[in-house]
Every structure is written in structure tokens, then in C-alpha cells.
Amino acid sequence: MRTSPHNGVQLQEKLDVILTAAAFDQHVSLLFLDDGVFQLKKEQKAEKYGLKDTQSIFNVLEIYDIHDLYVETESLLERGFQTTNLSLSVEVCYRKDVNELMKQHDLVLSG
């Protein structure tokens, strides 16, 4: 997940794909990097932009057995965030380790 949360309907569409895959017993991991880290920021006001509250969707990831959530450390630091600023519990990984993380998965969707 690379894009900011309130950039049209892109995030909602990605979350629909993620939840659909998980509903069909696919193992799903999420990696937040670049401006995608803004999706995890606490206390967002999606309705201000006329968009769905994606934070509530993130809160149901556990119900769909989506537990592997990662955030790139450098993306957090470049945007002045710490893990305490985030609405979900995530595992941090360094930029140099992202390719190795992706190799552990059969299919990688970017966006």
C-alpha cells in the first residue's frame, strides 16, 4: 500500500481486493510504504472528504485472518511518524529488507 488514504476511491478498492482474497482462504500480508503509511495514522476523518471510513475496515482485518502487517521504517521516519502514531499494530521492516519480504509471497499487488 503506497498511496495516501484520501486519494479518491483507490484505497477502498484495494481493501475490497484484500478482503475478497482473504475470504477465499488466501494468506494475505500488507506492507505500508511511502505515503501509504498515512493510511495507518490515528484519528482520520474520511467523511470530511466524502469517503468511507477505511479505519473501520482496517479494524476488521483480524476477522479475515489478516495478521501480517508491515510498515517500512524509512517511510515512517521520512513523514515524521513513529509506530505510536499508528492505528494498527504493525511489524517494522527496513527498506533494504522489502524485496526479501516480497519474495516470501506468491503474488504481490502494488499500488
Buried (B, 14 or more C-beta within 10 A) or exposed (E): BBBBBBEEEBBBEBBEEBBEBBEEEBEBBBBBBBBBBBBBBEEBEBEEEEBBEBBEBBEEBEEBEBEBBBBBBBBBEEEEBEBEBBBBEBEBBEEEEBEEBEEEEEEEEEE
